[in-house]
Amino acid sequence: MRLSIIGTGYVGLTTGACFAEVGHHVVCVDNDEAKVRLLRAGGIPIYEPGLEELVHANVAAGRLEFTDSIAEGVEKSDVVFIAVPTPPNPDGSVDLSFIEKVAREIAGAMTSYKIVVDKSTVPVKTGEKVAETIKRYCRAAVEFDVVSNPEFLREGFAVQDLMKPDRIVIGVRSQRPVAAMKEIYAPFNAPIIVTDINSAELIKHASNSFLALKISYINAISILCEATGANVVEVANGMGMDSRIGRRFLDAGLGFGGSCFPKDLSAFIKIAEQLGYDFRLLKEVQRINAEQMDRFVKKISDTLWVLKDKTLGVLGLAFKQNTDDVRNSPAIELCQRLLREGAKLRVHDPKAMEKAKAVLQGVTYVEDMNAVAEGCDALVIATEWEQFKQLDLERARRALTHPIMFDGRNLFDPAEMERAGWIYKSVGR
Ligand code: UGA
């Protein structure tokens, strides 16, 4: 099918590449001319495993193209996806101005029937507003349908999540766009749920909030584990074997970050408030998440006492592994808090150092993860990168003035670390 995707961020670009990979013709649109030039020249503005290969292969096959013109995207497609940012307002509500602007521009460019699909995470009832806006700004005779099709991909695993989704959610006002939407998703062999637009929009916020709740739940359990000498990983494994609970998103640590969970939680609390419901359960999820960081910083200062003029090596800056994204990264927040305490930092991340430099200054960026510990008083693990498990622990132990590690992501085995001579402090173990 002929598709266009407005917005080439993490969601838009990976979705566009995966749609092209399964045979659709895709026009990716972005108003950032420099980004479009970069993409046309074969550059990829974000790090996402497997994405570069996919983009290059599909551009070469003539199924994927880039433009900065919404009108061109609309003209060359039957189904127009909106994947623009929905950033938070200062009060936690969602800034929908990009969605509104794009809806107007799509409307102005439509000359024949189009299906306009919202993929961005939006508050319930946004679809109704998008439909009203398009109706107001399009030519009288042009017909259209608005669809809600929330995205569930995780950064760092976006290609695999898109190619093998757990489910596809399609929210519609009438049956007219359903066949086309099913055709778009047929190659992905996933269960498809067709529902109304409000339910589809709620599925997205309810899912993200539930996953955040799962993480805060296990972080709360980690406090009980520390108080009793129990091991939170064992508890999570035992809980996770119950198929009603499931093991995923039960990893205790520094708490959740990124551009989705913190923002979506605040938004969902605000949406509930506007609908007359005080969603205190989710406020508690936020509180536990903030406290988890406080507890970790305290763990470091309880052990090292005064942090002023101590040097700490920090492994990890991205908000999670497999990404270069540092937006709302717990690792960056941790670094900033340690800097405020007067510590000096030597930091490393496999992919996020360039993006971190824009938000984290006054630290030493170290290219080689095995060199981070040199001259440090302790080592801190802040992001769950798989490759940190390959750290040369013996070299790090010898390089540190004291063999102390604070592991905010539970990457190593406490018993083995102690046998190797480490003072090893992790979360909930
Ligand atoms: C999240 C959802 O998982 C996706 O389904 C959704 O599509 C996306 O938001 C979105 O709304 O766009 P993402 O933010 O990319 O995806 O990353 P996650 O893998 O969910 O991780 C979020 C945060 O939770 C990270 O900081 C991670 O370190 C933390 N986390 C995750 C934990 O602390 N423990 C866990 O067990 C899992």
Residues whose N, C-alpha, C, O or C-beta is under 5 A from the ligand:
A	BS01	UGA	E151 F152 L153 R154 E155 I215 F249 L250 D251 G253 G255 F256 G257 G258 C260 F261 F319 K320
